[in-house]
Amino acid sequence: QVQLVESGGGLVQPGGSLRLSCSASGSIFSIAAMGWYRQAPGKQRELVATISSGGRTNYAEPVKGRFTISRDNAKNTVYLQMSNLEPEDTAVYYCNARRLPLDAWGQGTQVTVSS
């Protein structure tokens, strides 16, 4: 099993930046695809970004050019650097680890973008 713990959320003004971190327990981290998802109030959970075990990245259109996902396998940690944040980015952000049949989720961290 893998346990995921997110951190780094908070309140930020429009145009600001935040970096989310997700620490994973378990030896499977280095071979798992990692991802960030978000869920805004009243909306379905949606993909933000993913990174494969080999470092290949994929981003949702609304965050391309503003968010960067990265991973440090030595630290069992995945990051999401968010810049030029917009009110529409307000959501609970969840970390995901996937190597089927494993599909693990963190508890989420709140990101609020507001002036």
VONU-625579 format. One line per field, with one value per atom (N, C-alpha, C, O, CB): residue in three letters; atom name; x, y, z. Coordinates in Angstrom, 1 decimal, always signed. Atoms other than C-alpha are relative to their C-alpha. Glycine has a CB too. Layout:
resn	[ALA,...]
name	[CA,...]
x	[X,...]
y	[Y,...]
z	[Z,...]
//
This chain:
resn	[GLN,GLN,GLN,GLN,GLN,VAL,VAL,VAL,VAL,VAL,GLN,GLN,GLN,GLN,GLN,LEU,LEU,LEU,LEU,LEU,VAL,VAL,VAL,VAL,VAL,GLU,GLU,GLU,GLU,GLU,SER,SER,SER,SER,SER,GLY,GLY,GLY,GLY,GLY,GLY,GLY,GLY,GLY,GLY,GLY,GLY,GLY,GLY,GLY,LEU,LEU,LEU,LEU,LEU,VAL,VAL,VAL,VAL,VAL,GLN,GLN,GLN,GLN,GLN,PRO,PRO,PRO,PRO,PRO,GLY,GLY,GLY,GLY,GLY,GLY,GLY,GLY,GLY,GLY,SER,SER,SER,SER,SER,LEU,LEU,LEU,LEU,LEU,ARG,ARG,ARG,ARG,ARG,LEU,LEU,LEU,LEU,LEU,SER,SER,SER,SER,SER,CYS,CYS,CYS,CYS,CYS,SER,SER,SER,SER,SER,ALA,ALA,ALA,ALA,ALA,SER,SER,SER,SER,SER,GLY,GLY,GLY,GLY,GLY,SER,SER,SER,SER,SER,ILE,ILE,ILE,ILE,ILE,PHE,PHE,PHE,PHE,PHE,SER,SER,SER,SER,SER,ILE,ILE,ILE,ILE,ILE,ALA,ALA,ALA,ALA,ALA,ALA,ALA,ALA,ALA,ALA,MET,MET,MET,MET,MET,GLY,GLY,GLY,GLY,GLY,TRP,TRP,TRP,TRP,TRP,TYR,TYR,TYR,TYR,TYR,ARG,ARG,ARG,ARG,ARG,GLN,GLN,GLN,GLN,GLN,ALA,ALA,ALA,ALA,ALA,PRO,PRO,PRO,PRO,PRO,GLY,GLY,GLY,GLY,GLY,LYS,LYS,LYS,LYS,LYS,GLN,GLN,GLN,GLN,GLN,ARG,ARG,ARG,ARG,ARG,GLU,GLU,GLU,GLU,GLU,LEU,LEU,LEU,LEU,LEU,VAL,VAL,VAL,VAL,VAL,ALA,ALA,ALA,ALA,ALA,THR,THR,THR,THR,THR,ILE,ILE,ILE,ILE,ILE,SER,SER,SER,SER,SER,SER,SER,SER,SER,SER,GLY,GLY,GLY,GLY,GLY,GLY,GLY,GLY,GLY,GLY,ARG,ARG,ARG,ARG,ARG,THR,THR,THR,THR,THR,ASN,ASN,ASN,ASN,ASN,TYR,TYR,TYR,TYR,TYR,ALA,ALA,ALA,ALA,ALA,GLU,GLU,GLU,GLU,GLU,PRO,PRO,PRO,PRO,PRO,VAL,VAL,VAL,VAL,VAL,LYS,LYS,LYS,LYS,LYS,GLY,GLY,GLY,GLY,GLY,ARG,ARG,ARG,ARG,ARG,PHE,PHE,PHE,PHE,PHE,THR,THR,THR,THR,THR,ILE,ILE,ILE,ILE,ILE,SER,SER,SER,SER,SER,ARG,ARG,ARG,ARG,ARG,ASP,ASP,ASP,ASP,ASP,ASN,ASN,ASN,ASN,ASN,ALA,ALA,ALA,ALA,ALA,LYS,LYS,LYS,LYS,LYS,ASN,ASN,ASN,ASN,ASN,THR,THR,THR,THR,THR,VAL,VAL,VAL,VAL,VAL,TYR,TYR,TYR,TYR,TYR,LEU,LEU,LEU,LEU,LEU,GLN,GLN,GLN,GLN,GLN,MET,MET,MET,MET,MET,SER,SER,SER,SER,SER,ASN,ASN,ASN,ASN,ASN,LEU,LEU,LEU,LEU,LEU,GLU,GLU,GLU,GLU,GLU,PRO,PRO,PRO,PRO,PRO,GLU,GLU,GLU,GLU,GLU,ASP,ASP,ASP,ASP,ASP,THR,THR,THR,THR,THR,ALA,ALA,ALA,ALA,ALA,VAL,VAL,VAL,VAL,VAL,TYR,TYR,TYR,TYR,TYR,TYR,TYR,TYR,TYR,TYR,CYS,CYS,CYS,CYS,CYS,ASN,ASN,ASN,ASN,ASN,ALA,ALA,ALA,ALA,ALA,ARG,ARG,ARG,ARG,ARG,ARG,ARG,ARG,ARG,ARG,LEU,LEU,LEU,LEU,LEU,PRO,PRO,PRO,PRO,PRO,LEU,LEU,LEU,LEU,LEU,ASP,ASP,ASP,ASP,ASP,ALA,ALA,ALA,ALA,ALA,TRP,TRP,TRP,TRP,TRP,GLY,GLY,GLY,GLY,GLY,GLN,GLN,GLN,GLN,GLN,GLY,GLY,GLY,GLY,GLY,THR,THR,THR,THR,THR,GLN,GLN,GLN,GLN,GLN,VAL,VAL,VAL,VAL,VAL,THR,THR,THR,THR,THR,VAL,VAL,VAL,VAL,VAL,SER,SER,SER,SER,SER,SER,SER,SER,SER,SER]
name	[N,CA,C,O,CB,N,CA,C,O,CB,N,CA,C,O,CB,N,CA,C,O,CB,N,CA,C,O,CB,N,CA,C,O,CB,N,CA,C,O,CB,N,CA,C,O,CB,N,CA,C,O,CB,N,CA,C,O,CB,N,CA,C,O,CB,N,CA,C,O,CB,N,CA,C,O,CB,N,CA,C,O,CB,N,CA,C,O,CB,N,CA,C,O,CB,N,CA,C,O,CB,N,CA,C,O,CB,N,CA,C,O,CB,N,CA,C,O,CB,N,CA,C,O,CB,N,CA,C,O,CB,N,CA,C,O,CB,N,CA,C,O,CB,N,CA,C,O,CB,N,CA,C,O,CB,N,CA,C,O,CB,N,CA,C,O,CB,N,CA,C,O,CB,N,CA,C,O,CB,N,CA,C,O,CB,N,CA,C,O,CB,N,CA,C,O,CB,N,CA,C,O,CB,N,CA,C,O,CB,N,CA,C,O,CB,N,CA,C,O,CB,N,CA,C,O,CB,N,CA,C,O,CB,N,CA,C,O,CB,N,CA,C,O,CB,N,CA,C,O,CB,N,CA,C,O,CB,N,CA,C,O,CB,N,CA,C,O,CB,N,CA,C,O,CB,N,CA,C,O,CB,N,CA,C,O,CB,N,CA,C,O,CB,N,CA,C,O,CB,N,CA,C,O,CB,N,CA,C,O,CB,N,CA,C,O,CB,N,CA,C,O,CB,N,CA,C,O,CB,N,CA,C,O,CB,N,CA,C,O,CB,N,CA,C,O,CB,N,CA,C,O,CB,N,CA,C,O,CB,N,CA,C,O,CB,N,CA,C,O,CB,N,CA,C,O,CB,N,CA,C,O,CB,N,CA,C,O,CB,N,CA,C,O,CB,N,CA,C,O,CB,N,CA,C,O,CB,N,CA,C,O,CB,N,CA,C,O,CB,N,CA,C,O,CB,N,CA,C,O,CB,N,CA,C,O,CB,N,CA,C,O,CB,N,CA,C,O,CB,N,CA,C,O,CB,N,CA,C,O,CB,N,CA,C,O,CB,N,CA,C,O,CB,N,CA,C,O,CB,N,CA,C,O,CB,N,CA,C,O,CB,N,CA,C,O,CB,N,CA,C,O,CB,N,CA,C,O,CB,N,CA,C,O,CB,N,CA,C,O,CB,N,CA,C,O,CB,N,CA,C,O,CB,N,CA,C,O,CB,N,CA,C,O,CB,N,CA,C,O,CB,N,CA,C,O,CB,N,CA,C,O,CB,N,CA,C,O,CB,N,CA,C,O,CB,N,CA,C,O,CB,N,CA,C,O,CB,N,CA,C,O,CB,N,CA,C,O,CB,N,CA,C,O,CB,N,CA,C,O,CB,N,CA,C,O,CB,N,CA,C,O,CB,N,CA,C,O,CB,N,CA,C,O,CB,N,CA,C,O,CB,N,CA,C,O,CB,N,CA,C,O,CB,N,CA,C,O,CB,N,CA,C,O,CB,N,CA,C,O,CB,N,CA,C,O,CB,N,CA,C,O,CB,N,CA,C,O,CB]
x	[+0.8,+0.0,+0.9,+2.0,-0.9,-0.7,+1.0,-0.9,-2.1,+0.3,+0.7,+0.0,+0.6,+1.8,+0.2,-0.3,+0.0,-0.4,-1.5,-0.6,+0.3,+0.2,+0.3,+1.5,+0.8,-0.2,-0.3,+0.3,-0.2,-1.2,-0.2,+0.9,+0.3,+0.5,+1.2,-0.4,+1.5,-1.2,-1.0,+0.7,+1.2,-2.1,-0.1,+0.6,-1.2,+0.3,-3.4,-0.7,-1.3,+1.3,+0.7,-4.8,+1.0,+2.1,-0.8,-0.9,-3.1,-0.8,-1.9,+0.9,+0.7,-4.0,+0.1,+1.1,+0.6,-0.1,-4.7,+1.4,+1.8,-1.1,-1.3,-1.4,+1.1,+2.3,+0.2,-1.0,+0.4,+0.4,+0.0,-0.5,-0.5,+2.2,-0.1,-0.1,+1.5,-0.1,+2.1,+0.7,+0.7,-1.4,-0.6,+4.0,-0.6,-0.5,+1.5,+0.5,+2.2,+1.0,+1.7,-1.4,-0.8,+4.0,-0.8,-1.8,+1.2,+0.7,+2.9,+1.1,+1.9,-0.9,-1.0,+5.0,-0.7,-1.8,+0.5,+0.5,+4.5,+0.8,+2.0,+0.0,-0.7,+5.3,+0.0,-0.8,-0.7,+0.0,+6.2,+1.0,+1.3,-1.4,-1.1,+8.8,-0.5,+0.3,+0.7,+0.5,+6.5,+0.0,-0.2,-1.4,+0.1,+6.8,+0.7,+0.2,+0.5,-0.9,+9.6,-0.6,-0.2,+1.4,+0.6,+7.6,-1.4,-2.0,+0.2,+1.4,+4.2,-0.1,+0.7,-0.7,+0.4,+2.7,-0.6,-1.5,-1.0,+0.5,+1.9,-0.8,-0.5,+1.2,+0.8,-0.7,-0.6,-0.7,-1.1,+0.8,-2.5,-1.3,-1.5,+0.8,+1.3,-6.2,-0.6,-0.1,-0.9,+0.7,-8.6,-1.5,-2.0,+0.5,+1.5,-12.2,-0.4,-0.2,-0.5,+0.5,-13.9,-1.5,-2.1,-0.1,+1.3,-17.2,-1.1,-1.1,-0.4,+1.1,-20.1,+0.4,-0.4,-0.7,-0.6,-17.8,+0.6,+0.9,+1.0,-0.6,-16.4,+1.5,+2.1,-0.3,-1.4,-12.8,+0.6,+0.1,+0.6,-0.6,-10.6,+1.5,+2.2,-0.4,-1.4,-7.1,+0.7,+0.2,+0.4,-0.8,-4.5,+1.3,+1.6,+0.3,-1.3,-1.2,+0.4,+0.0,+1.1,-0.6,+0.5,+1.4,+1.9,-0.8,-1.4,+4.1,+0.2,-0.1,+1.0,-0.2,+5.1,+1.3,+2.0,+0.2,-1.2,+7.8,+1.2,+2.3,+0.0,-1.2,+10.1,+0.1,+1.0,-0.1,+0.0,+9.3,-0.8,-0.7,+1.4,+0.9,+6.9,-1.2,-1.8,-0.4,+1.1,+4.4,-1.2,-1.0,+0.6,+1.2,+0.9,-0.8,-0.9,-0.9,+0.7,-1.2,-1.4,-1.6,+0.8,+1.3,-4.8,+0.1,+1.0,-1.1,-0.1,-5.4,+0.0,+0.7,-1.1,+0.1,-6.4,+1.2,+1.4,-1.2,-1.2,-3.1,+1.3,+2.4,+0.1,-1.2,-0.7,+0.7,+0.1,-0.3,-0.8,+2.1,+0.0,+0.8,-0.5,+0.1,+1.2,+0.5,+1.0,-1.4,-0.3,+1.7,+1.1,+1.2,-1.3,-1.1,+4.7,+0.0,+0.1,+1.3,-0.1,+4.7,+1.4,+2.0,-1.1,-1.3,+7.9,+0.0,-0.9,+1.1,-0.1,+9.0,+1.5,+2.4,-0.5,-1.3,+12.0,-0.1,-0.6,+0.5,+0.1,+12.2,+0.8,+0.5,+0.4,-0.8,+14.9,-0.7,-0.5,+1.4,+0.8,+12.5,-1.4,-2.2,+0.0,+1.4,+9.4,-1.0,-2.1,-0.3,+0.8,+7.8,-0.3,+0.6,+0.7,+0.4,+5.9,-0.4,-1.0,-1.1,+0.2,+5.5,-1.0,-1.0,+1.3,+0.7,+3.1,+0.3,-0.2,-1.6,-0.3,+4.5,-1.1,-1.3,+1.4,+1.1,+1.6,+0.3,+0.6,-1.4,-0.3,+2.1,-1.2,-2.0,+1.3,+1.0,-0.1,-1.4,-2.2,+0.2,+1.3,-3.0,-1.2,-1.1,+0.1,+1.2,-6.5,-1.1,-1.0,-0.5,+1.1,-9.7,-0.6,-1.1,-1.1,+0.5,-10.8,+0.8,+0.4,-0.1,-0.9,-7.9,-0.4,+0.1,+1.4,+0.5,-9.7,-0.6,-1.5,-0.9,+0.5,-10.2,+0.7,+1.7,+0.1,-0.8,-9.1,+0.8,+0.3,-0.9,-1.0,-6.0,+0.4,+0.7,+1.2,-0.2,-5.5,+1.2,+1.4,-1.2,-1.2,-2.3,-0.5,-1.3,+1.2,+0.4,-2.7,+1.3,+2.2,-1.0,-1.1,-0.3,-0.7,-1.6,+0.9,+0.7,-1.2,+1.1,+1.9,-0.9,-0.7,+0.4,-0.9,-0.8,+1.5,+1.1,-2.4,+0.5,+1.5,-0.8,+1.3,-3.9,+0.0,-1.1,-0.7,+0.0,-2.7,-0.5,-0.2,+1.5,+0.5,-4.6,-0.3,-1.4,-1.3,+0.1,-4.0,-0.2,+0.3,+1.3,+0.3,-5.2,+0.3,+0.2,-1.5,-0.2,-4.2,-1.3,-2.4,+1.0,+1.1,-6.6,-0.4,-1.5,+0.2,+0.2,-6.3,+0.5,+0.6,-1.5,-0.4,-5.1,-0.7,-0.8,+1.5,+0.8,-7.2,+0.9,+1.8,-0.9,-0.7,-6.0,-1.1,-2.1,+0.7,+1.0,-8.0,+0.7,+1.7,-0.7,-0.6,-7.2,-1.0,-2.1,+0.4,+1.0,-8.9,+0.8,+1.8,-1.0,-0.6,-8.1,-0.7,-0.4,-0.1]
y	[-1.2,+0.0,+1.2,+1.2,+0.0,-1.3,+3.6,+1.0,+1.1,+0.5,-1.1,+6.5,+1.3,+1.4,-0.1,-1.3,+10.0,+1.1,+1.1,+0.2,-1.1,+13.2,+1.3,+1.5,-0.1,-1.3,+16.6,+1.1,+1.1,+0.3,-1.2,+19.9,+1.2,+1.0,-0.2,-1.2,+23.5,+0.8,+1.9,-0.4,-0.8,+24.7,+1.2,+1.4,-0.9,-1.3,+28.0,+1.0,+0.7,+0.5,-1.1,+31.3,+0.9,+1.2,+0.9,-0.8,+33.3,+1.0,+0.7,-0.9,-1.0,+36.4,-0.4,-1.1,+1.4,+0.2,+36.3,+0.4,+1.5,+0.7,-0.3,+36.2,-0.5,-0.5,+1.5,+0.6,+34.6,-1.4,-2.0,+0.1,+1.3,+31.3,-0.8,-0.3,+0.1,+1.0,+28.2,-1.2,-1.5,-0.4,+1.3,+24.9,-1.0,-1.0,+0.0,+1.1,+21.8,-1.2,-1.4,-0.5,+1.2,+18.7,-1.2,-1.0,+0.2,+1.3,+15.1,-1.0,-1.4,-0.5,+1.0,+12.7,-1.3,-1.5,+0.4,+1.4,+9.0,-0.9,-0.9,-0.4,+1.1,+6.1,-1.2,-1.3,-0.4,+1.2,+2.7,+0.0,+1.1,-0.2,+0.1,+1.5,+0.1,+0.1,-1.3,+0.0,+1.6,+1.4,+1.5,-0.5,-1.4,+5.4,+0.1,+0.7,+1.0,-0.3,+5.3,-0.6,-0.2,-0.5,+0.6,+3.1,+0.3,-0.2,-1.5,-0.4,+4.7,+1.3,+2.2,+0.1,-1.3,+7.4,+0.8,+0.3,-0.2,-0.8,+10.3,+1.2,+1.6,+0.6,-1.1,+13.0,+0.9,+0.6,-0.6,-1.0,+16.0,+0.2,+0.3,+1.4,-0.3,+16.4,+1.0,+1.3,-1.3,-1.0,+19.0,-0.1,-0.5,+1.4,+0.0,+19.4,+1.3,+1.6,-1.3,-1.3,+22.7,-0.3,-1.3,+1.0,+0.3,+23.0,-0.1,+0.7,+1.2,+0.2,+21.6,-0.6,-0.7,+1.2,+0.5,+20.2,-1.4,-1.8,+0.9,+1.3,+16.8,+0.2,+1.2,-0.8,+0.0,+16.0,-0.1,-0.8,-1.2,-0.1,+16.8,-0.1,+0.2,+1.3,+0.1,+16.1,+1.4,+2.3,-0.8,-1.2,+18.8,-0.3,+0.4,+0.6,+0.3,+17.2,-1.4,-1.9,+1.0,+1.3,+13.8,+0.0,+0.7,-1.1,+0.3,+12.6,-1.5,-2.1,+0.8,+1.5,+9.1,-0.3,+0.6,-0.5,+0.4,+7.1,+0.4,+0.6,-1.6,-0.4,+8.1,+1.5,+2.0,-0.6,-1.4,+11.8,+0.7,+1.9,+0.4,-0.6,+12.4,+0.7,+0.1,-1.1,-0.8,+15.1,+0.2,+0.2,+1.3,-0.3,+15.9,+1.0,+0.8,-1.3,-1.0,+18.9,+0.2,+0.1,+1.3,-0.4,+19.9,+1.4,+2.2,+0.1,-1.2,+22.8,+1.3,+2.2,+0.1,-1.3,+25.4,+0.3,+1.5,-0.1,-0.3,+25.1,-0.1,+0.2,-1.0,+0.0,+24.7,+1.3,+2.4,-0.4,-1.2,+27.2,+0.7,+1.7,+1.0,-0.6,+28.1,-1.0,-0.5,+0.5,+1.0,+24.9,-1.0,-1.2,-0.9,+0.9,+22.5,-1.1,-0.9,+0.7,+1.2,+19.0,-0.6,-0.6,-1.1,+0.6,+17.3,-1.0,-1.1,+1.1,+1.0,+14.4,-0.2,+0.0,-1.3,+0.3,+13.5,-1.4,-1.6,+1.1,+1.4,+9.7,-0.3,-1.2,-0.9,+0.2,+9.9,+0.4,-0.1,+0.8,-0.5,+11.8,-0.6,-0.2,+1.5,+0.5,+9.9,+1.1,+1.1,-1.0,-1.2,+13.3,+0.5,+0.5,+1.1,-0.7,+14.9,+1.4,+1.6,-0.9,-1.4,+18.6,+0.5,+0.0,+0.8,-0.8,+21.0,+1.4,+2.0,-0.4,-1.4,+24.4,+0.8,+0.5,+0.4,-0.7,+26.8,+1.5,+2.1,-0.3,-1.4,+30.3,+0.7,+0.0,+0.2,-0.8,+33.1,-0.6,-0.8,+0.0,+0.7,+31.6,+0.9,+2.2,-0.3,-0.7,+32.6,-0.5,-1.6,-0.3,+0.5,+32.4,-1.3,-2.1,+1.1,+1.3,+29.5,-1.2,-2.3,+0.1,+1.1,+27.5,-0.4,-1.4,+0.4,+0.3,+27.5,-1.4,-1.7,+1.0,+1.4,+23.8,-0.7,-0.2,-0.7,+0.9,+21.0,-0.8,-1.4,-1.0,+0.6,+19.5,-1.4,-1.5,+0.8,+1.4,+15.7,-0.6,-0.4,-0.9,+0.7,+13.7,-1.5,-2.0,+0.0,+1.4,+10.3,-0.7,-0.2,+0.1,+0.9,+7.4,-1.2,-1.8,-0.5,+1.1,+4.8,-0.9,-0.5,+0.6,+1.1,+1.5,-1.2,-1.9,-0.2,+0.9,-0.8,-1.4,-1.9,-0.2,-0.4,-2.4,+1.1,+1.4,-1.2,-1.1,+0.3,+1.3,+1.7,+0.2,-1.3,+3.5,+0.7,+0.6,-0.1,-0.6,+5.6,+1.5,+2.2,-0.3,-1.5,+9.1,+0.5,-0.2,+0.2,-0.7,+11.6,+0.6,+0.4,+1.1,-0.6,+13.5,+1.3,+1.8,+0.1,-1.3,+16.7,+1.2,+1.1,+0.2,-1.2,+20.2,+1.2,+1.2,+0.2,-1.1,+23.4,+1.1,+1.5,+0.5,-1.2,+26.1,+1.0,+0.7,-0.4,-1.0,+29.3,+1.2,+1.8,+0.4,-1.1,+32.1,+1.1,+1.1,-0.3,-1.0,+35.3,+1.3,+1.2,-0.4,-1.3,+39.0,+0.4,+1.5,+1.1]
z	[+0.0,+0.0,+0.0,+0.5,+1.2,+0.0,-0.6,+0.8,+0.5,-1.4,-0.7,+1.7,-0.5,-0.7,+1.5,+0.6,+0.3,+0.9,+1.4,-1.4,-0.9,+2.3,-0.8,-1.1,+1.3,+0.7,+0.5,+1.0,+2.2,-0.8,-0.8,+1.9,-1.0,-2.2,+0.9,+0.8,+0.7,-0.5,-1.1,-1.2,+0.4,+0.1,+0.9,+1.9,+0.1,-0.8,+1.4,-0.8,-1.9,+0.5,+0.6,+0.5,-0.7,-0.1,+1.1,+0.7,-2.2,-0.9,-1.3,-0.9,+0.8,-4.2,-1.5,-1.9,+0.2,+1.5,-8.0,-0.5,-0.1,-0.7,+0.5,-9.8,+0.8,+0.4,-0.2,-0.9,-6.9,-0.4,-1.4,+1.4,+0.2,-6.6,+1.2,+2.3,-0.5,-1.1,-4.5,-0.5,-1.7,+0.5,+0.4,-4.5,+1.0,+2.2,+0.1,-0.8,-3.4,+0.0,-1.0,-0.6,-0.1,-2.2,+0.4,+1.1,+1.0,-0.4,-1.9,+0.3,-0.5,-1.2,-0.5,+0.2,+0.0,+0.5,+1.3,+0.1,-0.4,+0.8,+0.9,-1.5,-0.7,+1.8,-1.0,-1.9,+1.3,+0.8,+0.3,-1.2,-1.7,-0.6,+1.0,-2.2,-1.4,-2.3,+0.2,+1.4,-5.2,-0.7,-1.9,+0.0,+0.5,-5.6,-1.4,-2.3,+1.0,+1.2,-8.2,-1.3,-2.4,+0.2,+1.2,-10.6,-0.2,-1.2,+0.1,+0.1,-10.1,-0.8,-0.7,+1.3,+0.6,-12.3,+1.1,+1.9,-1.2,-1.0,-10.1,-0.7,-1.8,+0.9,+0.6,-10.6,+1.0,+2.2,-0.8,-0.9,-9.2,-0.7,-1.9,+0.1,+0.4,-9.5,+0.9,+2.0,+0.0,-0.8,-8.2,+0.0,-1.0,-0.3,+0.0,-7.2,+0.7,+1.8,+0.8,-0.4,-6.9,+0.5,+0.2,-1.1,-0.6,-4.9,-1.1,-2.1,+0.9,+1.0,-6.9,-1.3,-2.2,-0.2,+1.3,-9.6,+0.2,+1.3,-0.6,-0.1,-10.4,+0.1,-0.3,-1.3,-0.1,-9.7,-1.4,-2.3,+0.9,+1.3,-12.7,+0.1,+1.1,-0.7,+0.2,-13.9,+0.0,-0.7,-1.2,+0.2,-13.4,-0.7,-1.7,+1.5,+0.7,-14.3,+0.5,+1.5,+0.3,-0.3,-14.4,-0.4,-1.2,-0.6,+0.4,-14.5,+0.1,+1.1,+0.9,+0.0,-15.4,+0.8,+1.2,-1.5,-0.7,-13.7,-0.7,-0.1,+0.2,+0.8,-16.5,-0.2,-0.8,-1.4,+0.0,-16.1,-1.1,-1.2,-0.1,+1.1,-19.0,+0.7,+1.6,-1.0,-0.6,-18.1,-0.9,-2.1,+0.5,+0.7,-19.1,+0.8,+2.0,-0.3,-0.7,-18.3,-0.6,-1.8,+0.0,+0.5,-18.5,-0.6,-0.2,+1.2,+0.8,-20.9,+0.9,+0.7,-1.0,-0.8,-18.2,+0.7,+1.1,+0.9,-0.8,-16.4,-0.8,-0.3,+1.1,+0.8,-19.3,+0.0,-0.2,-1.5,+0.0,-19.1,+1.4,+1.6,-1.0,-1.3,-15.5,+1.1,+2.1,+0.3,-1.0,-13.5,-0.5,-1.7,+0.3,+0.3,-13.4,+1.0,+2.2,-0.1,-0.8,-12.1,-0.1,-1.1,-0.4,+0.0,-11.0,+1.1,+2.0,+0.2,-1.0,-8.9,+0.4,-0.4,-0.5,-0.5,-6.7,+0.6,+1.7,+1.1,-0.4,-6.5,+1.3,+2.0,-1.1,-1.1,-3.9,+1.3,+2.4,-0.1,-1.1,-1.6,+0.0,+0.9,+0.0,+0.1,-2.6,+0.0,+0.7,+1.1,-0.1,-3.3,-1.4,-2.3,+0.8,+1.3,-6.2,+0.3,+1.4,-0.7,-0.3,-6.5,-1.1,-2.2,+0.0,+1.0,-8.3,+0.3,+1.3,+0.1,-0.1,-8.8,-0.8,-2.0,-0.6,+0.6,-9.5,+0.0,+1.0,+0.8,+0.2,-10.9,-0.7,-1.3,-0.8,+0.7,-12.1,+0.4,-0.5,-1.5,-0.4,-10.1,-0.2,-0.1,+1.5,+0.3,-10.9,+0.9,+1.5,-1.5,-0.9,-8.8,-0.4,+0.4,+0.0,+0.4,-11.0,+0.4,+0.2,-1.5,-0.5,-9.6,+1.4,+1.9,-0.1,-1.4,-6.2,+0.0,-0.7,+0.5,-0.1,-5.3,+1.1,+1.7,-1.4,-0.8,-3.1,-1.0,-2.0,+0.9,+0.8,-4.7,+0.6,+1.7,-0.3,-0.4,-4.5,-0.7,-1.9,-0.2,+0.6,-5.1,-0.3,+0.5,+1.0,+0.4,-6.9,-0.4,-1.0,-1.2,+0.4,-7.3,-0.7,-0.2,+1.2,+0.7,-9.9,-0.7,-1.5,-1.1,+0.7,-10.9,+0.2,+1.2,+0.5,-0.2,-11.5,+0.4,-0.1,-1.4,-0.5,-9.6,+1.1,+1.6,+0.6,-1.0,-7.2,-0.5,-1.7,+0.5,+0.4,-7.3,+1.3,+1.9,-0.9,-1.3,-4.2,+0.0,-1.0,+0.8,-0.1,-3.2,+1.4,+2.4,-0.3,-1.2,-0.6,+0.5,-0.1,-0.2,-0.6,+1.6,-0.6,-0.4,+1.5,+0.6,-0.3,+0.8,+2.0,-0.2,-0.6,+0.4,-0.7,-1.9,-0.1,+0.6,-0.1,-0.5,+0.1,+1.1,+0.7,-2.5,-0.2,-0.9,-1.3,+0.2,-2.4,-0.6,-0.1,+1.3,+0.7,-4.8,+0.0,-0.6,-1.5,-0.2,-3.8,+0.5,+1.2,+1.1,-0.5,-3.2,+1.3,+1.8,-1.1]
//
